[in-house]
Amino acid sequence: MAVFITVLCLCVVSGLAGYIVWRSRWGYPSRSVPAVLAYHKVTRFEFGGTWVTPGRFASQIDALVDAGYSFIDETGFLDVLDGTRETAEREVLLTFDDGYRELLDSAIPALEKRGIPALIFLIRGFAGRENGWDLNLPGRRCRHLGWDEVSDLVRRGFTFGSHSVTHRDLTRLSGEELVHELSDSRNEIERRISCEVRSFSYPFGRTNQRIERAAAGAGYRAAFTLCPDRRATDVERYCLRREGVYVIDTVATLKCRLGRRGLFWFEDLKGRAINAVAVLTPILKGE
């Protein structure tokens, strides 16, 4: 019994210390803009964390709708940033990174059935090709959406942003390479789909002020990361927060993140830990 009480006290003290550090460094996000969810793969089992099954994805969306959340499109989100409209309670922007072709068989049918919009970020250099920058565990490669498929989804009401040309860690690039990843990806996607590309998603969520200035200079109206390494109360157009959704997430954890209060701090620390591991991908691949 004494051992149990000791362990319990240590857990409480550790949790309290973690909360104090988290609150002093980051804090709860502002509610002046809608929350943003970031999915990656909606697929069958694989080793890794950035995936959910199609069934779990659909059940998460249904549970959020039942809880009173409404999903807005990219235009509605940008209007809030521009100050031309105020965000309503429980508004959410749904995003997908990487633009995997599996979305056509998993997420897209579920969204169309429910009339839910989504913003999909494309890796321009891998359109229609197999994934070449991920670890591809357990040895299988995933194909990205081709241009004809992307154009068809545009006609069906989905919007697209850029996720760079090659999904490299932008913080490790020279100025010329950075311009290539930001500007060339935007220009090519616009040419292919005949629509303005307004939003950018930083590969691995990695960014800094130099990159954010470059994103603004490339003509984007907004740029998204995952866990900004700055005070969460500050809403910065080129360092917008998203809540990553992973295989370990449940409806309860999503509601906690979207609520942006209470145990949000614990979920935020968990997300930061997962993202820190993801950042190791280019290092593990020797890039």
Secondary structure, DSSP 8 states (H G I E B T S, - for coil): -HHHHHHHHHHHHHHHHHHHHHHHHT----SSS-EEEEE-EE-S--SSSSEE-HHHHHHHHHHHHHTT-EEE-HHHHHHHHHTSS---TTEEEEEEEE-BGGGGTTHHHHHHHHT---EEEE-GGGTTSB--SS--TTS---BB--HHHHHHHHHTT-EEEE--SS---GGGS-HHHHHIIIIIHHHHHHHHHSS---EEE-GGG---HHHHHHHHHTT-SEEE-SS-SS-TT---TTSB--EE--TT--HHHHHHHHHTSTTHHHHHHHHHHHHHHHTTHHHHTT-
